[in-house]
Amino acid sequence: MSSVRSKIGKAVRRLRAEAGFSQEGFADHCGFHRTYIGAIERGEKNLTTDSLERIARALGLTFFDLIRQADEGRG
């Protein structure tokens, strides 16, 4: 597993939980399938910038804020 994917996955999991979403609820909010969100959170998906931007917007963040939080290890 890529350390970048792992960091992003951990950040998405933390931010999703802080926002009060279940995986299924968050997936619906983003327009993704629940299993896709689970794979992201486990660091198994190599995300496109479009997917990262959709996730960030769903969390009320910018693309760069999401990447920054993942990079800073706040996941």
Chimera marker file (.cmm) of the C-alpha trace (Angstrom):
<marker_set name="trace">
<marker id="1" x="0.000" y="0.000" z="0.000" r="1" g="1" b="0" radius="0.5"/>
<marker id="2" x="1.287" y="3.430" z="-0.932" r="1" g="1" b="0" radius="0.5"/>
<marker id="3" x="2.014" y="5.657" z="2.051" r="1" g="1" b="0" radius="0.5"/>
<marker id="4" x="0.310" y="8.554" z="0.233" r="1" g="1" b="0" radius="0.5"/>
<marker id="5" x="-2.842" y="6.486" z="-0.324" r="1" g="1" b="0" radius="0.5"/>
<marker id="6" x="-2.705" y="5.353" z="3.293" r="1" g="1" b="0" radius="0.5"/>
<marker id="7" x="-2.388" y="8.926" z="4.584" r="1" g="1" b="0" radius="0.5"/>
<marker id="8" x="-5.261" y="10.111" z="2.406" r="1" g="1" b="0" radius="0.5"/>
<marker id="9" x="-7.399" y="7.166" z="3.482" r="1" g="1" b="0" radius="0.5"/>
<marker id="10" x="-6.789" y="7.816" z="7.169" r="1" g="1" b="0" radius="0.5"/>
<marker id="11" x="-7.588" y="11.504" z="6.730" r="1" g="1" b="0" radius="0.5"/>
<marker id="12" x="-10.803" y="10.735" z="4.837" r="1" g="1" b="0" radius="0.5"/>
<marker id="13" x="-11.880" y="8.249" z="7.532" r="1" g="1" b="0" radius="0.5"/>
<marker id="14" x="-11.223" y="10.732" z="10.345" r="1" g="1" b="0" radius="0.5"/>
<marker id="15" x="-12.871" y="13.673" z="8.593" r="1" g="1" b="0" radius="0.5"/>
<marker id="16" x="-15.881" y="11.580" z="7.554" r="1" g="1" b="0" radius="0.5"/>
<marker id="17" x="-16.383" y="10.380" z="11.133" r="1" g="1" b="0" radius="0.5"/>
<marker id="18" x="-15.952" y="13.905" z="12.522" r="1" g="1" b="0" radius="0.5"/>
<marker id="19" x="-18.629" y="15.094" z="10.090" r="1" g="1" b="0" radius="0.5"/>
<marker id="20" x="-20.969" y="12.414" z="11.467" r="1" g="1" b="0" radius="0.5"/>
<marker id="21" x="-21.230" y="10.328" z="8.302" r="1" g="1" b="0" radius="0.5"/>
<marker id="22" x="-21.356" y="6.557" z="8.113" r="1" g="1" b="0" radius="0.5"/>
<marker id="23" x="-19.444" y="5.123" z="5.157" r="1" g="1" b="0" radius="0.5"/>
<marker id="24" x="-22.730" y="4.524" z="3.364" r="1" g="1" b="0" radius="0.5"/>
<marker id="25" x="-24.076" y="7.998" z="4.096" r="1" g="1" b="0" radius="0.5"/>
<marker id="26" x="-20.838" y="9.614" z="3.002" r="1" g="1" b="0" radius="0.5"/>
<marker id="27" x="-20.741" y="7.536" z="-0.173" r="1" g="1" b="0" radius="0.5"/>
<marker id="28" x="-24.263" y="8.707" z="-1.025" r="1" g="1" b="0" radius="0.5"/>
<marker id="29" x="-23.267" y="12.302" z="-0.263" r="1" g="1" b="0" radius="0.5"/>
<marker id="30" x="-20.251" y="12.036" z="-2.609" r="1" g="1" b="0" radius="0.5"/>
<marker id="31" x="-21.956" y="9.996" z="-5.302" r="1" g="1" b="0" radius="0.5"/>
<marker id="32" x="-19.717" y="6.954" z="-4.794" r="1" g="1" b="0" radius="0.5"/>
<marker id="33" x="-20.463" y="3.381" z="-3.730" r="1" g="1" b="0" radius="0.5"/>
<marker id="34" x="-19.878" y="2.454" z="-0.086" r="1" g="1" b="0" radius="0.5"/>
<marker id="35" x="-17.286" y="-0.173" z="-0.997" r="1" g="1" b="0" radius="0.5"/>
<marker id="36" x="-15.316" y="2.453" z="-2.929" r="1" g="1" b="0" radius="0.5"/>
<marker id="37" x="-15.183" y="4.716" z="0.138" r="1" g="1" b="0" radius="0.5"/>
<marker id="38" x="-14.079" y="1.738" z="2.245" r="1" g="1" b="0" radius="0.5"/>
<marker id="39" x="-11.290" y="0.958" z="-0.211" r="1" g="1" b="0" radius="0.5"/>
<marker id="40" x="-10.180" y="4.609" z="-0.154" r="1" g="1" b="0" radius="0.5"/>
<marker id="41" x="-10.075" y="4.594" z="3.648" r="1" g="1" b="0" radius="0.5"/>
<marker id="42" x="-7.982" y="1.411" z="3.612" r="1" g="1" b="0" radius="0.5"/>
<marker id="43" x="-5.531" y="3.007" z="1.171" r="1" g="1" b="0" radius="0.5"/>
<marker id="44" x="-6.376" y="0.565" z="-1.610" r="1" g="1" b="0" radius="0.5"/>
<marker id="45" x="-7.487" y="3.037" z="-4.293" r="1" g="1" b="0" radius="0.5"/>
<marker id="46" x="-5.280" y="5.223" z="-6.444" r="1" g="1" b="0" radius="0.5"/>
<marker id="47" x="-7.537" y="8.267" z="-6.613" r="1" g="1" b="0" radius="0.5"/>
<marker id="48" x="-7.905" y="10.739" z="-9.435" r="1" g="1" b="0" radius="0.5"/>
<marker id="49" x="-7.801" y="14.435" z="-8.691" r="1" g="1" b="0" radius="0.5"/>
<marker id="50" x="-11.493" y="14.588" z="-9.654" r="1" g="1" b="0" radius="0.5"/>
<marker id="51" x="-12.377" y="11.975" z="-7.022" r="1" g="1" b="0" radius="0.5"/>
<marker id="52" x="-10.280" y="13.735" z="-4.388" r="1" g="1" b="0" radius="0.5"/>
<marker id="53" x="-11.976" y="17.020" z="-5.219" r="1" g="1" b="0" radius="0.5"/>
<marker id="54" x="-15.452" y="15.440" z="-4.861" r="1" g="1" b="0" radius="0.5"/>
<marker id="55" x="-14.491" y="13.972" z="-1.494" r="1" g="1" b="0" radius="0.5"/>
<marker id="56" x="-12.992" y="17.251" z="-0.293" r="1" g="1" b="0" radius="0.5"/>
<marker id="57" x="-16.103" y="19.227" z="-1.305" r="1" g="1" b="0" radius="0.5"/>
<marker id="58" x="-18.331" y="16.699" z="0.468" r="1" g="1" b="0" radius="0.5"/>
<marker id="59" x="-16.261" y="17.314" z="3.611" r="1" g="1" b="0" radius="0.5"/>
<marker id="60" x="-16.484" y="21.098" z="3.230" r="1" g="1" b="0" radius="0.5"/>
<marker id="61" x="-12.800" y="21.370" z="2.314" r="1" g="1" b="0" radius="0.5"/>
<marker id="62" x="-10.788" y="22.374" z="-0.694" r="1" g="1" b="0" radius="0.5"/>
<marker id="63" x="-8.740" y="19.799" z="-2.555" r="1" g="1" b="0" radius="0.5"/>
<marker id="64" x="-5.578" y="21.362" z="-1.124" r="1" g="1" b="0" radius="0.5"/>
<marker id="65" x="-6.906" y="21.362" z="2.452" r="1" g="1" b="0" radius="0.5"/>
<marker id="66" x="-7.624" y="17.637" z="2.200" r="1" g="1" b="0" radius="0.5"/>
<marker id="67" x="-4.141" y="16.920" z="0.844" r="1" g="1" b="0" radius="0.5"/>
<marker id="68" x="-2.565" y="19.144" z="3.503" r="1" g="1" b="0" radius="0.5"/>
<marker id="69" x="-4.372" y="17.345" z="6.323" r="1" g="1" b="0" radius="0.5"/>
<marker id="70" x="-3.335" y="13.975" z="4.921" r="1" g="1" b="0" radius="0.5"/>
<marker id="71" x="0.270" y="15.136" z="4.527" r="1" g="1" b="0" radius="0.5"/>
<marker id="72" x="0.385" y="16.491" z="8.069" r="1" g="1" b="0" radius="0.5"/>
<marker id="73" x="-0.725" y="13.099" z="9.339" r="1" g="1" b="0" radius="0.5"/>
<marker id="74" x="-3.954" y="14.341" z="10.824" r="1" g="1" b="0" radius="0.5"/>
<marker id="75" x="-5.692" y="11.162" z="9.816" r="1" g="1" b="0" radius="0.5"/>
<link id1="1" id2="2" r="1" g="1" b="0" radius="0.2"/>
<link id1="2" id2="3" r="1" g="1" b="0" radius="0.2"/>
<link id1="3" id2="4" r="1" g="1" b="0" radius="0.2"/>
<link id1="4" id2="5" r="1" g="1" b="0" radius="0.2"/>
<link id1="5" id2="6" r="1" g="1" b="0" radius="0.2"/>
<link id1="6" id2="7" r="1" g="1" b="0" radius="0.2"/>
<link id1="7" id2="8" r="1" g="1" b="0" radius="0.2"/>
<link id1="8" id2="9" r="1" g="1" b="0" radius="0.2"/>
<link id1="9" id2="10" r="1" g="1" b="0" radius="0.2"/>
<link id1="10" id2="11" r="1" g="1" b="0" radius="0.2"/>
<link id1="11" id2="12" r="1" g="1" b="0" radius="0.2"/>
<link id1="12" id2="13" r="1" g="1" b="0" radius="0.2"/>
<link id1="13" id2="14" r="1" g="1" b="0" radius="0.2"/>
<link id1="14" id2="15" r="1" g="1" b="0" radius="0.2"/>
<link id1="15" id2="16" r="1" g="1" b="0" radius="0.2"/>
<link id1="16" id2="17" r="1" g="1" b="0" radius="0.2"/>
<link id1="17" id2="18" r="1" g="1" b="0" radius="0.2"/>
<link id1="18" id2="19" r="1" g="1" b="0" radius="0.2"/>
<link id1="19" id2="20" r="1" g="1" b="0" radius="0.2"/>
<link id1="20" id2="21" r="1" g="1" b="0" radius="0.2"/>
<link id1="21" id2="22" r="1" g="1" b="0" radius="0.2"/>
<link id1="22" id2="23" r="1" g="1" b="0" radius="0.2"/>
<link id1="23" id2="24" r="1" g="1" b="0" radius="0.2"/>
<link id1="24" id2="25" r="1" g="1" b="0" radius="0.2"/>
<link id1="25" id2="26" r="1" g="1" b="0" radius="0.2"/>
<link id1="26" id2="27" r="1" g="1" b="0" radius="0.2"/>
<link id1="27" id2="28" r="1" g="1" b="0" radius="0.2"/>
<link id1="28" id2="29" r="1" g="1" b="0" radius="0.2"/>
<link id1="29" id2="30" r="1" g="1" b="0" radius="0.2"/>
<link id1="30" id2="31" r="1" g="1" b="0" radius="0.2"/>
<link id1="31" id2="32" r="1" g="1" b="0" radius="0.2"/>
<link id1="32" id2="33" r="1" g="1" b="0" radius="0.2"/>
<link id1="33" id2="34" r="1" g="1" b="0" radius="0.2"/>
<link id1="34" id2="35" r="1" g="1" b="0" radius="0.2"/>
<link id1="35" id2="36" r="1" g="1" b="0" radius="0.2"/>
<link id1="36" id2="37" r="1" g="1" b="0" radius="0.2"/>
<link id1="37" id2="38" r="1" g="1" b="0" radius="0.2"/>
<link id1="38" id2="39" r="1" g="1" b="0" radius="0.2"/>
<link id1="39" id2="40" r="1" g="1" b="0" radius="0.2"/>
<link id1="40" id2="41" r="1" g="1" b="0" radius="0.2"/>
<link id1="41" id2="42" r="1" g="1" b="0" radius="0.2"/>
<link id1="42" id2="43" r="1" g="1" b="0" radius="0.2"/>
<link id1="43" id2="44" r="1" g="1" b="0" radius="0.2"/>
<link id1="44" id2="45" r="1" g="1" b="0" radius="0.2"/>
<link id1="45" id2="46" r="1" g="1" b="0" radius="0.2"/>
<link id1="46" id2="47" r="1" g="1" b="0" radius="0.2"/>
<link id1="47" id2="48" r="1" g="1" b="0" radius="0.2"/>
<link id1="48" id2="49" r="1" g="1" b="0" radius="0.2"/>
<link id1="49" id2="50" r="1" g="1" b="0" radius="0.2"/>
<link id1="50" id2="51" r="1" g="1" b="0" radius="0.2"/>
<link id1="51" id2="52" r="1" g="1" b="0" radius="0.2"/>
<link id1="52" id2="53" r="1" g="1" b="0" radius="0.2"/>
<link id1="53" id2="54" r="1" g="1" b="0" radius="0.2"/>
<link id1="54" id2="55" r="1" g="1" b="0" radius="0.2"/>
<link id1="55" id2="56" r="1" g="1" b="0" radius="0.2"/>
<link id1="56" id2="57" r="1" g="1" b="0" radius="0.2"/>
<link id1="57" id2="58" r="1" g="1" b="0" radius="0.2"/>
<link id1="58" id2="59" r="1" g="1" b="0" radius="0.2"/>
<link id1="59" id2="60" r="1" g="1" b="0" radius="0.2"/>
<link id1="60" id2="61" r="1" g="1" b="0" radius="0.2"/>
<link id1="61" id2="62" r="1" g="1" b="0" radius="0.2"/>
<link id1="62" id2="63" r="1" g="1" b="0" radius="0.2"/>
<link id1="63" id2="64" r="1" g="1" b="0" radius="0.2"/>
<link id1="64" id2="65" r="1" g="1" b="0" radius="0.2"/>
<link id1="65" id2="66" r="1" g="1" b="0" radius="0.2"/>
<link id1="66" id2="67" r="1" g="1" b="0" radius="0.2"/>
<link id1="67" id2="68" r="1" g="1" b="0" radius="0.2"/>
<link id1="68" id2="69" r="1" g="1" b="0" radius="0.2"/>
<link id1="69" id2="70" r="1" g="1" b="0" radius="0.2"/>
<link id1="70" id2="71" r="1" g="1" b="0" radius="0.2"/>
<link id1="71" id2="72" r="1" g="1" b="0" radius="0.2"/>
<link id1="72" id2="73" r="1" g="1" b="0" radius="0.2"/>
<link id1="73" id2="74" r="1" g="1" b="0" radius="0.2"/>
<link id1="74" id2="75" r="1" g="1" b="0" radius="0.2"/>
</marker_set>
